[in-house]
Each structure stands twice: as structure tokens, then as C-alpha cells.
Amino acid sequence: MTRLWNDPADFADEMIDGFVAANERSVRRVPGGVIRSTVVPDGQVAVVIGGGSGHYPAFSGLVGQGLAHGAAMGNLFASPSTQQVHSVATAVDRGAGVFLSYGNYAGDVLNFDAAQARLRDEGIACETVVVTDDIFSAPPSERHRRRGIAGDLTVFRIAAAAAEAGYDLAGVTRIASLANERTRSFGVAFTGCTLPGARQPLFTVPAGRMAIGLGIHGEPGIEETDIPTADELADLLVEKLLAEIPESVDIAGARVVPILNGLGSLKYEEMFVVYRRISERLTDAGLVLVDPHVGEYCTSFDMAGTSLTLFWLDDELESLWETPVDTPAYRRGSVAAAARAEVAASSVVTAEAIERGDDDSVEVAALIRSALQVIVDVVDANVDELGRIDAIAGDGDHGIGMQRGSHAALAAGSAAADAGAGAQTVLAHAADAWADKAGGTSGLLWGVILNALAMQLGDAGRPTASAVAAGVTAAARGVHDYGKAEVGDKTLVDALVPFSTELAGAIDAGAAFTDAWTRAAAAATSAAAATSDLLPRLGRARTHGAHSLGTPDPGAVSLSLIVTAIGDLLTSTSTAPKASHHA
């Protein structure tokens, strides 16, 4: 269990502060994460890694000479936001482009891809290799859908070594892709992990049993078996990985880096007992073991478990693997110390000038602030339940992510409203704050939803009911465009599309706005409940399939709770749009 925290919502930020304070020789903080504190030559490709917090030493602990130039750091088990990735990338760019790499999870893909697009729009060359080493998360025919676990280390290290060696961006991308293709991992667990402030672990394993094929975000295992002996576990790990050797590898005399990774609370002594047998089995198979690793390289908070990674070398990969590395949590060889980078004195950040809205729009902005407070209240009241249903087949962070995002949206929206902003500006500020603070899939998608709605409101006059409906329709379209989910995939879309359709239809038929909203909220609630009967086809829950049968999608549930609570607010106010034919 996790024992030490202040406010669980502040845990990740306070952890990063402490990490930087303890490792100023190697890293310094920038908005969104950490970067090297040492000089990086101009013209060197910048390698940016990242993901959710809770996996130390991934990702911040791998920033330093010979390895990553920066790490974008999200909340616990939640991907960094688009803004965070962009901030770290621009901070480390040295004119040769930015290379991004991270584990293959829906929220990370959405946010890193959005940051990549933004960097390219700004003239910064950017390429990505997503790590897909977890053999149990998808079959070989669907390797592109596999998760990234401890194999992150091999891809990150090879990419960074290539950058240090002077490879251009295309070269770094090529060799990192090869490293990913030649990396395979497989993991087991004996207990789940518990997030700060949580009363229960994200998943449990019965006494005397072992979960097979778990995920590093607390996703439960795909199979379960009795706990084996150390030798039996070693045999299982080796047999599973040797059953899927990369096509380009001839096993006879092949050179391989074995990495036995602890997931958080398994003792090193236990892992050494297991590795003793792993070494024997791999050697007996005719392999040459190069630079064996036994330790913690990608954890899952306090999970008791381990994973084995095999990194199959060729001459180029092995040469790059020998590159010296010096980071807070990972050192190899001898690195010539680089000079500390001079950090320009921070300029005073001036508040963005906000143009005042007219009286009507300011009045609507006040209603929006009330709606943001309602969202905070309903999320706070349901945060534990949202986390519980998310943990059935996901990573259990939906509640705390919604909480962080909604509180940030309320603070930003209130600040804009206090400055006299109109409805559009207030909601747009709230949207950006939600996406930035929450990170993850839900953070990005709620930013899309609120921004789409904001664009229809304007900062002058009162929006019509049809304008609000158009904003909701645009929100549904935007969520689809970003996440590619369809109705039936067991996602937020399953509640958002019925809500949008019913709202637009009722308003077109002449219903009063509040009545239309209430009917739409009821449709969303029914649709969210119906997701219990669906099998997930996207996101982290997809891997676990039947685990989520009987449990509704947390994103659909949170949306239905929010629109229902806003409906209650609308029935008690005179500020809501009255009809579609006047402004």
C-alpha cells in the first residue's frame, strides 16, 4: 500500500518537485516535466520520452547524459497533456528536430500525436516511435496494438545513443524502430498497486495466485495461475519470450540483453534467484547474454511483480548500447561530465489580456462558472466510484483525472469571469486548463468538448438554443476525430452521441432548451448504463475484454453524471437559452 502523501491530487507535482531538488546535477524542471540540466550541443536531435507518473525510474529518472534530453510527466498513470509534451519538446530542441517515444497507450498516443502536429506546424521537425513490447497484450499479427512496458528502456536508450552519435532525425527514428522490433517483454504480478489516498488496490490477486500479462498501470492480468517456484517462474518467462523471436533473428549464437524488471515491491534478492535460472535457460538455448539487467526500470507504483525483457542485438544496436549513460536512476560506463547549462533568468509572465464581453455574454459567463462548479461537485461526489469502475478493466485513474481537470477548469474559468470575460472566453480558458491539468485521454477529450462548445457561444449576446446544440454536435465530432471511437466501442462516445442527437432533435422540434437538455441527459444516462453489456474495442480496457462485462464505461458514466447535474442547474436559472430564433 501507499503510505505517505499530502493531498493525493497534488502527489505527482510534489513528487516531481522533490525529484528535481534531489537531482539538480542532472535535471531541471520546466513546465510539463524535466529536462537535462547540462549543456546539449546545437544540432543534436532531442529525445523526449514520457508518460504517466508512478513508474519510476521511468520516465524522469532516465533524463541525463547519454539518455533522454527531456521527459514529459503526467499525473499518476495518466498521460501528459499535449501542452506538457509540447513544453518539454520546445525546451530541449537544438535545431535538429525532436524525437518522441513512449508506451503505446491511448491517452499517450492522443496527446503526443497532438503535440507532434503542433511542433511541425511551428517548423520543428518531429518523429515518433511508440513502444510495443508487451507480448501478452495483443497477438503477433497486431503488434501495433501492443502496450509498452519495461521495453521502453531499450528503445529510449538506443534512440538517445544514436542522437549522441550524431544521427539525424531520420536515422534516430530508423534505429529506434529497429530496437522496438527487436524487443519483447512479458510480466506477472502477485499483488496490485494502490494509488495515494485510495482505500483499495487497483486490482487484487487471490492469495497463492499469480496474475499473468498484467499492465504497468494497474490493469489486471489476462490469466491467473498458482504462484510457481522461482525456477518455474523463470521457465515461464523464458518459454513465453523464446516462443516469439523476432523474424530477423537467428537464435543460434544470437546476442541478447536480458532485463529482469521489478514492478515496485518485489525484492531484489527474489529477482536474483529468478534471474539465476533465466540465465541458465537462455544460455542453454544457445544465446550469448550481453549486459544483463536486474533491477527496477519501469515500476507500477507498489505492485509486487516482475517482467522479463529480451532485447535482440545486431552489430549496430550493440555498438549504440555501449554508449555511456549518466542519469539520476540509470548509469552505464563512464561519461565525461558536461557543463551545467546556463538558465536565463525567468521573464515575468504577464497575464493574458482578456477583452470584456458585453453584458449579456457576461451574464451567460456567470452561468458557465456555476456549471463548472456543478461539475466539480458531481465529480468530487463520485470520484471513488469512477475510479472503482475504471479499475475493473483499466487503470483506475479516471476519477482522480476528472477531479484534477474539473478543478483546474473551475479555477481558470472563474479567473476569466472575474476579469469580465464573455461566455466563449470563460469556457475556452476552462477547456485548456482541464486538458492541461488532467492529461490522459479524458483530459484531452474534455478539452475538445468544452472548446467546441465555447466556439458557438461568442463573447457578445446570448447564444441561441440551436447554437448550443451545434456546439455539442461539434464536440461529438471532435471527440470522434481525435479518438476515432464509434458508438459501441465502450467509450465516452456511447453517451456523448445520444446526448448530442437527442438535444439537437428536441430543439429542432421546438422544445424549450431546459426540457431538451433534460431529455438529452436522460438519453446519455441510459446509454452510459447500457455500456455494461459492451466489450471494449479501444483504449486500455480493450486488452481485458470480458473483464469489463457487467461494468459501464467510466467515461460514459462521468459524462452522464455531468450533463444531468447541469440540467438540474439549468432548470433553476433564467439565464439559459430560451429559444433558437433569437440571440
Residue pairs with C-beta under 8 A, 6 or more apart in sequence:
1 194
1 201
1 302
2 194
2 195
2 196
2 197
2 198
2 301
2 302
4 196
5 11
5 196
5 197
6 14
8 195
8 196
8 197
8 198
8 400
9 400
9 403
9 404
9 407
11 76
11 196
11 197
12 53
12 54
12 73
12 74
12 75
12 76
15 53
16 29
16 33
16 34
16 53
16 60
16 73
17 29
19 27
19 34
19 56
19 60
19 61
19 328
20 27
20 28
20 29
20 34
22 328
23 328
24 37
25 37
26 36
26 37
26 38
26 63
26 64
26 65
26 326
26 327
26 328
27 34
27 35
27 36
27 37
27 60
27 63
27 64
27 328
28 34
28 35
28 36
28 37
28 341
28 343
30 70
30 87
30 88
30 91
31 83
31 84
31 87
32 72
32 73
32 80
32 81
32 83
32 84
32 85
32 86
32 87
32 88
33 50
33 59
33 60
33 70
33 71
33 72
33 73
33 80
33 84
33 87
33 88
34 60
34 63
34 70
34 71
34 73
34 88
35 63
35 69
35 70
35 71
35 88
35 91
35 92
36 63
36 64
36 65
36 69
36 70
36 92
36 341
37 340
37 341
38 64
38 65
38 337
38 338
38 339
38 340
38 341
39 338
39 339
39 340
39 341
40 46
40 69
40 92
40 94
40 338
40 341
41 94
42 94
42 95
43 94
43 95
43 96
44 94
44 96
44 163
44 164
44 166
45 94
45 96
45 97
45 98
45 99
45 162
45 163
45 167
45 168
45 169
45 172
46 69
46 70
46 89
46 92
46 93
46 94
46 96
46 97
46 98
46 99
46 163
47 67
47 68
47 69
47 70
47 98
47 99
47 101
47 156
47 159
47 160
47 163
47 172
48 68
48 69
48 70
48 71
48 72
48 85
48 88
48 89
48 92
48 98
48 99
48 100
48 101
49 58
49 59
49 62
49 63
49 68
49 70
49 71
49 72
49 100
49 101
49 102
49 152
49 156
50 59
50 71
50 72
50 73
50 74
50 79
50 80
50 84
50 85
50 88
50 100
50 102
50 108
50 112
51 58
51 59
51 72
51 73
51 74
51 79
51 80
51 102
51 103
51 105
51 108
52 73
52 74
52 75
52 76
52 77
52 78
52 79
52 80
52 108
52 217
52 397
52 439
52 440
53 73
53 74
53 75
53 76
53 77
54 76
54 77
54 193
54 195
54 217
54 299
54 300
54 301
55 216
55 298
55 299
55 300
55 301
56 296
56 299
56 329
57 296
57 297
57 298
57 299
57 327
57 328
57 329
57 330
58 152
58 153
58 297
58 298
58 299
59 68
59 71
59 72
59 73
59 102
59 152
60 71
60 73
60 328
61 327
61 328
61 329
61 330
62 68
62 71
62 153
62 156
62 327
62 329
62 330
63 69
63 70
63 71
63 327
63 328
64 325
64 326
64 327
64 328
64 330
65 324
65 325
65 326
65 327
65 335
65 337
65 338
66 160
66 161
66 164
66 323
66 324
66 325
66 326
66 327
66 332
66 333
66 335
67 156
67 157
67 160
67 325
67 327
67 330
68 156
68 160
68 327
69 92
69 160
69 163
70 88
70 89
70 91
70 92
71 88
72 80
72 84
72 85
72 87
72 88
72 89
72 112
73 80
73 84
74 80
74 81
74 84
74 107
74 439
74 440
75 397
75 400
75 401
75 404
75 438
75 439
75 440
76 195
76 196
76 301
76 397
76 400
77 195
77 217
77 218
77 395
77 396
77 397
78 107
78 397
78 401
78 438
78 439
78 440
78 443
79 102
79 105
79 107
79 108
79 110
79 111
79 112
79 439
79 440
79 441
80 88
80 108
80 111
80 439
81 111
81 435
81 436
81 437
81 438
81 439
81 443
81 444
82 111
82 114
82 115
82 118
82 435
82 436
82 444
83 115
83 432
83 435
83 436
84 111
84 436
84 439
85 100
85 111
85 112
85 115
86 115
86 118
86 119
89 98
89 100
89 115
89 119
89 124
89 126
90 119
90 122
90 124
92 98
93 124
96 125
96 168
96 169
97 124
97 125
97 126
97 127
97 168
97 169
98 119
98 124
98 125
98 126
98 127
98 169
99 126
99 127
99 128
99 129
99 159
99 163
99 169
99 172
99 173
99 176
100 112
100 115
100 116
100 126
100 127
100 128
100 129
101 128
101 129
101 130
101 131
101 152
101 155
101 156
101 159
101 176
102 108
102 112
102 130
102 131
102 148
102 152
103 130
103 131
103 147
103 148
103 149
103 152
103 216
104 130
104 131
104 132
104 144
104 145
104 146
104 147
104 148
105 147
105 148
105 217
105 540
106 441
106 483
106 538
106 539
106 540
107 439
107 440
107 441
107 442
107 443
107 444
109 130
110 441
110 444
110 482
110 483
111 439
111 440
111 444
112 128
113 128
114 444
114 482
116 126
116 127
116 128
119 126
120 126
125 169
127 169
127 170
127 172
127 173
128 173
129 155
129 159
129 173
129 176
129 177
129 180
130 148
130 180
131 148
131 151
131 152
131 155
131 180
131 183
132 143
132 144
132 145
132 146
132 147
132 148
132 180
133 146
133 147
133 148
133 149
133 150
133 151
133 152
133 154
133 180
133 183
133 184
133 185
133 309
134 146
134 147
134 148
134 149
134 151
134 185
134 186
134 187
134 213
134 215
135 146
135 184
135 185
135 186
135 240
135 241
135 244
136 186
136 187
136 212
136 213
136 222
136 240
137 145
137 146
137 147
137 213
137 215
137 222
137 543
138 145
138 146
138 543
140 244
145 542
147 215
147 216
147 540
147 543
148 155
149 185
149 187
149 215
149 216
149 261
149 298
149 307
149 309
150 185
150 187
150 216
150 259
150 261
150 297
150 298
150 307
150 309
151 180
151 183
151 184
151 185
151 259
151 309
151 311
152 297
152 298
153 259
153 293
153 297
153 298
153 309
153 330
154 179
154 180
154 183
154 257
154 259
154 309
154 311
155 176
155 179
155 180
155 183
157 320
157 321
157 323
157 325
158 175
158 176
158 178
158 179
158 317
158 320
158 321
159 172
159 175
159 176
159 179
160 323
160 325
161 320
161 321
161 323
162 171
162 172
162 175
162 176
162 320
163 172
164 323
165 320
165 323
167 175
175 316
175 317
175 320
178 314
178 316
178 317
179 311
179 317
181 246
181 248
182 246
182 248
182 249
182 311
182 312
182 313
182 314
182 317
183 309
183 310
183 311
183 312
184 241
184 244
184 245
184 246
184 309
184 310
184 312
185 241
185 261
185 307
185 308
185 309
185 310
186 213
186 237
186 240
186 241
186 307
186 308
187 213
187 214
187 216
187 261
187 263
187 305
187 306
187 307
187 308
188 210
188 211
188 212
188 213
188 214
188 221
188 233
188 236
188 237
188 305
188 306
188 307
189 205
189 210
189 211
189 214
189 221
189 263
189 300
189 303
189 304
189 305
190 205
190 210
190 211
190 227
190 266
190 304
190 305
191 201
191 204
191 205
191 265
191 303
191 304
191 305
192 201
192 202
192 203
192 204
192 205
192 218
192 220
192 303
193 201
193 202
193 218
193 263
193 264
193 300
193 301
193 302
193 303
194 200
194 201
194 202
194 301
194 302
195 202
195 218
195 301
195 387
195 396
195 397
195 400
198 387
198 396
199 384
200 388
201 218
202 218
202 220
202 391
202 395
202 396
203 211
203 218
203 219
203 220
203 391
205 211
205 221
205 224
206 224
208 226
208 227
209 224
209 225
209 226
209 227
210 221
210 224
210 225
210 226
210 227
210 228
210 233
211 220
211 221
211 223
211 224
211 305
212 221
212 222
212 223
212 224
212 225
213 221
213 222
213 223
214 220
214 221
214 222
214 300
214 303
214 305
215 300
215 395
215 540
215 543
216 263
216 298
216 299
216 300
217 300
217 394
217 395
217 397
217 540
218 300
218 301
218 303
218 391
218 395
218 396
219 393
219 394
219 395
219 540
219 543
219 544
220 393
220 544
220 547
222 543
222 544
228 236
230 270
230 273
230 274
230 277
231 277
233 274
233 306
234 274
234 275
234 276
234 277
234 278
234 281
235 277
235 281
237 274
237 278
237 307
237 308
238 278
238 281
238 282
238 285
238 308
241 308
241 310
242 251
242 285
245 251
245 312
246 312
248 314
249 312
251 285
251 286
251 287
252 286
253 286
253 287
253 288
254 286
254 287
254 288
254 312
254 313
255 287
255 288
255 290
255 312
255 313
255 318
256 282
256 287
256 288
256 289
256 290
256 310
256 311
256 312
256 313
257 289
257 290
257 291
257 292
257 293
257 309
257 310
257 311
257 313
257 321
258 275
258 278
258 279
258 282
258 289
258 292
258 293
258 308
258 309
258 310
258 311
259 292
259 293
259 297
259 308
259 309
259 310
259 311
260 271
260 274
260 275
260 278
260 292
260 293
260 294
260 295
260 306
260 307
260 308
260 309
261 293
261 295
261 296
261 297
261 298
261 306
261 307
261 308
261 309
262 268
262 271
262 295
262 296
262 299
262 305
262 306
263 296
263 299
263 300
263 303
263 304
263 305
263 306
263 307
264 296
264 299
264 300
264 301
264 302
264 303
264 304
264 305
265 302
265 303
265 304
266 304
266 305
266 306
268 294
268 295
271 294
271 295
271 306
272 294
274 306
275 292
275 294
278 308
279 289
279 292
282 289
283 289
290 313
290 318
290 321
291 321
291 332
297 330
311 317
313 321
322 333
323 332
323 333
324 332
324 333
324 334
324 335
325 331
325 332
325 333
325 335
326 335
354 416
354 419
354 420
354 421
354 425
355 421
355 422
355 425
355 459
356 362
356 419
356 420
356 421
356 422
357 365
357 420
357 421
357 422
357 423
357 424
357 425
357 459
357 460
358 422
358 459
358 460
358 461
360 460
360 461
360 462
361 422
361 423
361 424
361 457
361 458
361 459
361 460
361 461
361 462
362 417
362 420
362 421
362 422
363 462
363 575
364 422
364 423
364 457
364 462
364 463
364 575
365 416
365 417
365 421
365 422
365 423
365 425
365 426
366 417
366 575
367 569
367 573
367 575
367 576
368 413
368 417
368 423
368 426
368 427
368 430
369 410
369 413
369 414
369 417
369 426
370 569
370 573
371 566
371 569
372 406
372 409
372 410
372 413
372 414
372 430
373 410
374 562
374 565
374 566
374 568
374 569
375 406
375 409
375 410
375 562
375 565
375 566
376 406
376 407
376 410
377 565
378 561
378 562
378 565
379 386
379 399
379 402
379 403
379 406
379 558
379 561
379 562
380 403
382 399
382 558
382 561
383 399
383 400
383 402
383 403
384 399
385 399
386 398
386 399
386 402
386 554
386 557
386 558
387 396
387 397
387 398
387 399
387 400
388 396
388 399
389 398
389 551
389 552
389 554
389 557
390 396
390 397
390 398
390 399
390 554
392 547
392 548
392 551
393 536
393 540
393 541
393 544
393 545
393 547
393 548
393 551
394 539
394 540
394 541
394 548
394 554
395 540
397 440
398 442
398 554
398 555
398 558
399 554
401 438
401 439
401 440
401 442
401 443
402 438
402 442
402 446
402 558
404 437
404 438
404 443
405 433
405 434
405 435
405 437
405 438
405 442
405 443
405 446
406 434
407 437
408 433
408 434
408 436
408 437
408 438
409 430
409 431
409 433
409 434
409 437
409 446
409 450
410 430
411 433
412 429
412 430
412 432
412 433
413 426
413 427
413 429
413 430
413 433
415 429
416 425
416 426
416 429
416 430
417 426
421 429
421 459
422 457
422 458
422 459
422 460
423 454
423 457
423 458
423 459
423 463
424 454
424 455
424 457
424 458
424 459
425 454
425 459
427 450
427 451
427 453
427 454
427 457
428 450
428 451
428 454
428 455
430 450
431 446
431 447
431 448
431 449
431 450
431 451
431 454
432 447
432 451
434 443
434 446
434 447
434 450
435 443
435 444
435 446
435 447
435 448
436 443
436 447
437 443
438 446
441 483
441 539
441 555
442 492
442 555
442 558
444 482
445 479
445 482
445 483
445 492
445 555
448 475
448 478
448 479
448 482
449 475
449 478
449 479
449 496
450 475
451 478
452 471
452 472
452 474
452 475
452 477
452 478
453 468
453 471
453 472
453 474
453 475
454 471
455 471
455 474
456 463
456 467
456 468
456 470
456 471
456 474
457 463
457 467
457 468
457 471
461 583
462 577
462 582
462 583
463 577
463 583
464 577
464 579
464 580
464 581
464 582
464 583
465 507
465 513
465 516
465 577
465 578
465 579
465 580
466 507
466 508
466 580
467 577
467 580
468 503
468 513
468 577
469 500
469 503
469 504
469 507
469 516
470 504
472 499
472 500
472 503
472 504
473 500
473 504
475 496
475 500
476 493
476 496
476 497
476 500
479 485
479 492
479 493
479 496
480 486
480 493
483 491
483 493
483 538
484 538
485 491
485 492
485 493
485 538
486 493
487 493
487 494
487 497
487 498
488 494
488 534
488 537
489 534
489 536
489 537
489 538
490 531
490 534
490 535
490 536
490 537
490 538
490 541
490 548
490 553
490 556
491 536
491 538
491 539
491 553
491 555
491 556
492 553
492 555
492 556
492 558
492 559
493 556
494 527
494 528
494 530
494 531
494 534
494 553
494 556
495 524
495 525
495 527
495 528
495 531
495 553
495 555
495 556
495 557
495 559
495 560
496 524
496 556
496 559
497 527
498 520
498 523
498 524
498 526
498 527
499 520
499 521
499 523
499 524
499 527
499 559
499 560
499 563
500 520
501 523
502 516
502 519
502 520
502 522
502 523
502 524
503 516
503 517
503 519
503 520
506 515
506 516
506 519
506 520
507 513
507 516
507 580
511 519
512 578
512 579
513 570
513 576
513 577
513 578
513 579
514 567
514 570
514 571
514 576
517 563
517 566
517 567
517 570
517 576
518 567
518 570
518 571
520 563
521 560
521 563
521 564
521 566
521 567
522 564
524 556
524 559
524 560
524 563
524 564
525 560
525 564
527 556
527 560
528 552
528 553
528 556
528 557
528 559
528 560
529 552
530 552
531 552
531 553
531 556
532 549
532 550
532 551
532 552
533 549
534 553
535 545
535 546
535 548
535 549
536 542
536 544
536 545
536 548
536 553
541 547
541 548
541 553
570 576
